[in-house]
Amino acid sequence: MTLVGNAQSTTPAVSGDVLEIRGGRPLTGQVDVKGAKNLATKAMVASLLGETPSTLRDVPEIRDVEVVRSLLEVHGVAVSEGEEPGSLILDPAGAKSAGFEEIDAHAGSSRIPILFCGPLLHLLGQAFIPDLGGCRIGDRPIDFHLEALRKFGAIVDKQPNGIRLSAPEGLHGANIELPYPSVGATEQVLLTAVRAKGVTELRNAAIEPEIMDLIGVLQKMGAIISYEPNRVIFIEGVDELHGYDHRSLFDRNEAASWACAALATDGEIFVKGARQYEMLTFLNVFRKVGGSFDITDDGIYFRRAATPLKPVTVETDVHPGFMTDWQQPLIVALTQAEGTSVVHETVYENRLGFTHALNQMGADIVVHPEGLEGEYRRVPRRELEQAAVITGPTPLTGAEIVVPDLRGGYAYVIAALAAEGTSRVSNVGIIRRGYEKFFDKLEALGADFDVVG
């Protein structure tokens, strides 16, 4: 086998588990999806804003939740398991400041510390951010966050080991227009504005379902938030907030990932907990490719239709567009479609680097680093965008693969399961950042694999 991975890293770091996968069999069975990673972690941070304990339900058992829990505990928040399985009780009564070293040690590669800033500025008058990590999928600047915090009245002091923020005169409402509807920056504004003096008007906000669920959490705490058409959100600051009791929105990224796994391996997977409304855009593309699905009160059945898979053209975009996190597993399925598909990645630069490994496994994928023009384009072109042209069907064969990032890593595992022969997938620990009980779910679906490292 040949060692392959992200084309942009000739010597990728290897850590975490190693899977030896024997491919060529359909994935069949049921998986349960819990709360969304992109909501649960942010709702945990929101608990800092309350004066009484909060209860969060359907919390996934993933690495990112562990990181946020440890960061909260470093800041004096007492975190305990609730009586209901998968629930956490978060009590901010003992909240305190923490130093760079402590925060950095517990944050690891996570970028979540940036979202602690608003709550900590309200609570303690200061906050610290270490150098931020995250998946290596291109630049993910925090400029939007810092500029918004400055408009609220925060003083930003960049230091060699990170950033120190202070608010000696408190925070006030602001008029903010984001250059791009960034999910993280929208979360930052919400978590900061709810306790700021006066009214905040946020324009060009992200409106993802996880954002709406976070607004629901904050409203339960006593916040006053309204939103209008054209991505405008108004937040009236209040003097105090209390704890919440909330059940997390399901993880639509995980649901879409398992749906693509059913396509790629010609299997049938029931994703318990998945809902139609939050997945409308994905379901349309799934059907165009040649997938079939049945929607029930409990979840969604995903499978291939009786006809061969068909090529599609997809443009990633902010909600309600096709999510960037959906394109990696979809591309694996598109290698088995009859014809030429095009995936335009418009949200993150360099997120198509994972396709190099798929080519080593037998796929025919050409990446255009500056994107592609076309009359069919609906999403406005961005300077950072790329495009992947996938020609199929092409048989995939086993290889030795190093996982580059969370979603690309999941795509590699599915490719290995769809391939003929044996693959060795290293650095799988990254995948467990966002997929709960990943090995157990693979086993339940009939995957043939061993954990060898």
N, C-alpha and C positions, 0 to 999 in steps of 0.2 A: 504494500500500500504506500501511497505517496502522501506526505504531510502537506495539508492545505489549510488555508484559513483566509482571513481578511487580506486582500491584495495590498493594502496599505501598510501592513506590518509584516516584515520578513521574519521577525523572531517574536511572535506573540507570547506574552507571559502565560504560563500554564498553572492553574490552581484549581482546587475543587475536585469533584468526582470525575472519573473516566468511565464512559459506557462503551461496551463492546456490543454492537447491534447487528443482529442477523436479519436482514430485510426481506422484502418480497411477500409479506403476508398482510392482509387487510386489518385495519384497526376496527374492532367491533365491540360495542358495549356502551356503558354509561359512565359519564364523569359529572361530578357536581361542581358548580362554580359558586364561590362565596363572594364576599364584598370586593369591590374594585380596589386594586392597589392604589389607583390615582384618586380615590376618595378616602379610603380608610386612613392613609397616612396623613392627609391634610386635616381630616376631622380630629385625629389625635392631637395635632398641633393646636387646633381650635380650642381644645379643652383648657389651654393656658389662659384663655380669655374669661373663663367663668369663675364665679366666686364660690361655687359648690361643685361637687363631683359630677362627672359625666359618665354615661354608659354607652359604649359603642358595640353594636351587635354584628354578627356575620363578619368578623375580622379574619382575613385569611392568614394562615400560618406560612408567612414568607419572610425572606431576609429583610426586605425593606421595612416591614412592620417591626421586626426586632431592632433595627437601627433606630427608628423613631422612638420606640419604647425606651431604649437605653439613653437617648438624648433627653427625653423628658425626665427620666430618673436622675440624670446628671444635673438637671435644672431643678431638682427637688420635688418633682411631681411623683406621687405615689401611684403606681400602676399595679393592678391586681386582676386576677381572673374573676369573671362574674359567675353566677350560678349556671347560666345558660352556656352550653359549649360554644366556643367562638366569640365570647363577649369579654370586653375589658372595662374595668372601672378606673377612671383617671381622676385623681384628686389633686388639684393644684394648690392646696392650702399651704404647703411648705415650699413653694416656688422660690428659687434663688438664682443668683448669677453663677455662671460657670466660665472657666478660662479657656483660652485658645487650645491648650494642650488636651484638656478633657474632651472638649467638643470634637477636636480633630481625631482623637483616638477612637471615639465612639461612632463618628460619622463615616469613617472609611471612605469609600468612593461615592457615597450618596451626596446628592445635591440638596437634600431636604433642609439643612440648617438655614438656608436663605429665607425660608418661610417662617422661621421662629422670630424674625426681626420685629415685625409689627407687634405681636403679642408681648414680647419681652420689653420692647420700648414702652408700652403702656404699663406693664407690670413693674418693671425695675428701672426704667429710664435709660437702659443701655443694652446692647446686644453685640455678640461677636460672631464673625463668620470666618472659618478657616478656608484655605484653598479648596475649591470645590472640585469634585470628581464627576462621576456619572459614566454612562455608556459612551464609548468612543465612536460616535456617529457624526462627528463634525462639531463645529463651534456652537456652544450653547451659552452665549454671553448673558451676564447678569445685569447688563446696563439698564434694561427695562425696569428691573427691580429697584436698583439704586436710584434711578431718576425719579421713580414714583415715591420712594421713601423721602427723598429730598423735598419733593413738593408737599409732603405731609409735615415737613419741618424738621426732619432728622438731619443730623450732622454726620457725614460719612468721612471717615478717616482711614485711608488705605495704608496698611502697614506691611512689612516684609512677609509676615506669616499669615496674613488675612486682612480682614476689614473690621474696624470697630465703629459702631454706630451709637449715637447718643441723642437724647431729646430733652435738654435741660428745661425747655419751656413747654414741654408736652407736644402732642401732635394735633394738627387741625385738619379739617376737611380741605379737599383740593379738587381742581378740575384737571383731569388727566385724560389724555388721548394716546393710546398705545400705537406705535408705528405698525404693529402687527398683532393680530388677536392671539397673543401668547397665553397659553393656559396658566403657566407658572406666574406670570406677571399679574394676570387677573386674580389668581388666588392671593397673591401678595396684597393687592389693593383691598380685596374683601376683608382679609384678616387684619388689616391695619385700619381701614375706614370705620369699622363698626364701633370702635371706641374713641375715634378722633372727634374733636369738637367741631360741630357744624356738619354741613352736607358735602358729600363727595359725589362728583359726577364722573363716571368712567365711560369713555367712548372707545369704540373698536374693541370691545371686550370679547373674550372667548365665551362661548355659550354651550360648551360640551355638557352632556348629561351629568358628568361628575361635578362640574361647576354648579349646575342647578341643584344638585344634591347637597353640595357644600352650603349654598345659600339657604337650603332647607334646614341644615344643622344650625346655622347662625340665627335664623329666625326663631327656631325653638329656644335658643339661648336668650332671646329678647331683642335681637337686632331688627332694624327696620330697613328692609331692602326691597326695591322694586326694579323691574327691568322693562324696557320698551323695545319696539322693533329697531332694527338697524344697530344692534349690539351696544345699546346704551343701558347702563346700570346706575341707579341712584342709591346711595347709602346715607341714611341720617344717623349720625353718631349718637350713641347713648352713653350715659354715665356708668352703667354697670350691666353685666351679663351674668347669667346663672348657668349651671350645667345643663346638659341635654341627655336625652335617651333616644338613640337613633339606630335604625337598622340600615346598613350600608347598601347602596345600589350594587347590583351584580357586576362582575367584571366582564364587560363586553369584549375587551381585548382577548381574554382567555377563551371566551366562547367562540370568537371568530377563529382563533388559532386551531381549536379542535375541529371546527367545521372544515377548515382547509386540510387538516390531517385526513379527514374522511375522504375528501376529494383526491388527495395525492396518493393514498393507499388503496383507493376503491373499496372503502369500508363503509360502515354505518355507525354513527355515534350520536347518542342522545345526551345533549348538554342540559342537565337539570339545573334550573335556575335562570336560564337565558330567557330574555323577553324580546318580543317582536319590535316594540316601539323604538327602543334605543338602537336597534340593529337594522333599521329599514334600508339604509344605504348599502350596508354590507350584503343583506339578503338579495337586493336587486342584482348586484354584481355576481353573487354566488349562483343565482339562477341563470344569468347570461352565460356563465362559463360552462354550464351543463350540470349544475348541482340541483338536487331536489331536497325539499325540507317540508316537515310537518310541524305545525305549531300547536302546542297543548298548553293547558293552564300551568303545567309544571316545568316546561322547558321546550326545547326544539330538537327534532330529529334531523340530522344532516346526513346526506348520502349523495352518490352520483346518480344522475338520471340514467335511463337505459341507453341513451345515445352517447357517442364519444364526446370528450370535453372540447369546448370551442374557444377560439382566441378572443380576447377582449382588449380594449384600451381603457386604462384606468389613470386618473389623476388624483394623487393624494391631496388633501386639503383639510383645513380646520372644519369642525362640525358646522353644518350637517353634511360635509363632504366625506370622502372615503379616507379613513384614518391612516396616517403614516404607519402606525403599528400593525396594520392589517396587511401591508403589501408584502412583507417578507415571506410569511407562510403561503400567501396566495401565489407568489412567484414559483414556489416549488410545485404547486399544482399545475401552473401554466406550462411547465416543462413537458407535461403530458397532454396538452391540448393540441389539436390538429390545425396548425397554421401559425401565424405570427401575432403575438401579443405585444403591447407596449404599456409599460408602467412609468408614468411621469412622477418622480418624487419632488414635490415642491415645498415640503415643510423643513426637512433637514438636508444639509449637504453631506455627501460621503456616505449616505445610508445604503447605497447599493454595492459597497465594497464586498459584502458577504457573498455576492454572486460568483466571485472568483472560484470559491470552493465547489459550487454547484457545477461550474464548467469542468473542473477536474473530475467530477463524478460522471460526466457525460452530457451535461446540459449544453444548449447552444444559446448563450446569453451574451449580447453585446451591450456594454454600458457606454452611453454618450455623456461624457463628463460635463458638458455645457447644455444639456437638454436638447429637445427637438421642437421645432416649430410644427405647425399644423393648423388647418382651418377648423378642425374639430375641437380645438382646445377651448375649454370653458373656464379653467382656473387661470387667472392672470399670471404671466410668466414672472419668475423671480431669478435674480442673478445666480443664486446658489443652486438652482435645481439641476437634476440629472434625469436621464431616462434610460430604461432598460428595455431592449428589444429581445423577446424570448421566442425562439422558433422551435416548434415541436411537432409531433411527440419525439422525445429522445429517451432511450432507456438509460437509467441511472445505475451505476455500479459502486460498490463499496469503496471507501477511502478512509484515510486517517485525517481527521478534521479537528481544528482548534476553534472553539467557540469564541467569537469576537465581542458579542454584546447580547443583551437579553433576547430581543425578538429574532435577530439573526441566528442566535444559538438554537432557539426553538425550531427555526426553519431547517437548520442542519440536522437535527434529530429526526424530523419528519422525512427529510430527504433520505437519510440513512435507512429509515423504516420502509420507504418506498423502493429502495435500490435492491438490486440483486447482489448477493454476496454479503460480506461482513465489513462493517465500518467500525472504526475506533474514534469516539468523540471525546475530546479532552476539554477541560475547563467548564464542565457542565454546571459547576456551582453557580455561575452567573445566572443560569436559567431559573434557579430556585429563588432568585430575588423577586420574581413576579409570578411564579406558577406554584400554587400550593400542592404539596404532596405529589410532586411531579412523577417520581418513580412509581408510586403506588397507582397512579392513574394510568401510566403506560402499561403496567402489569395487568390492570383490570381490563384493558382494551385488547389484551392478547399479544402485546409486543414481545418479541423474543430478544432479550438483552441480558447482560450481566454487568454489575457494577464491579470494575476491576481495579479501581484506584481511588 
